[in-house]
Amino acid sequence: MNSNTVLPLAVAMMIGVPALGSCLGIGLAAMKSLESAARQPELTPMLQAKFFVSVGVLDGAFIIATGLTLWFATRSARKVPPRAR
């Protein structure tokens, strides 16, 4: 097996796993945010602001992971010409 046959699988794993984690994290955060807003409605504006900040951080981490993955994939997919002797 050479690196060109494993590369698509590695890229799919490096994008898929952070995407799954980001989706689960945002879902759990939304669940807890709605639950806490239902318990104490007077704190809803403060909770909503904190929720959006945390969702932005989670999304940012996923976008950075995707960017790094695609950067590594394009760097390793380039054909390096052999050196002249």
Residue, then its C-alpha position, 0 to 999 in steps of 0.5 A: m500500500n502506498s500513500n496515494t491509496v490511503l490518502p482518501l481514507a485518511v482525509a475522510m477520517m480527518i474531516g469526519v471525526p471532527a465533524l461528528g464531534s462538533c455536531l455532538g458538542i453543538g447538540l449537547a450545548a443546545m440541549k443544556s442551553l434550552e434546559s437552563a433557559a426553561r428553568q430560569p427564563e430571566l437568565t435567557p439573554m446571558l445564556q444565549a450569548k454564552f451559547f453562541v460564543s461556545v458554538g462559535v468556538l466549536d465551529g472554529a475548531f472544526i473549520i481549522a481541522t478541516g483546513l489543516t486536513l485539506w492542506f496536508a492532503t494537497r501537500s502530500a498529493r503533489k508529485v515531487p520530481p526526482r533530484a538530478r544527480 
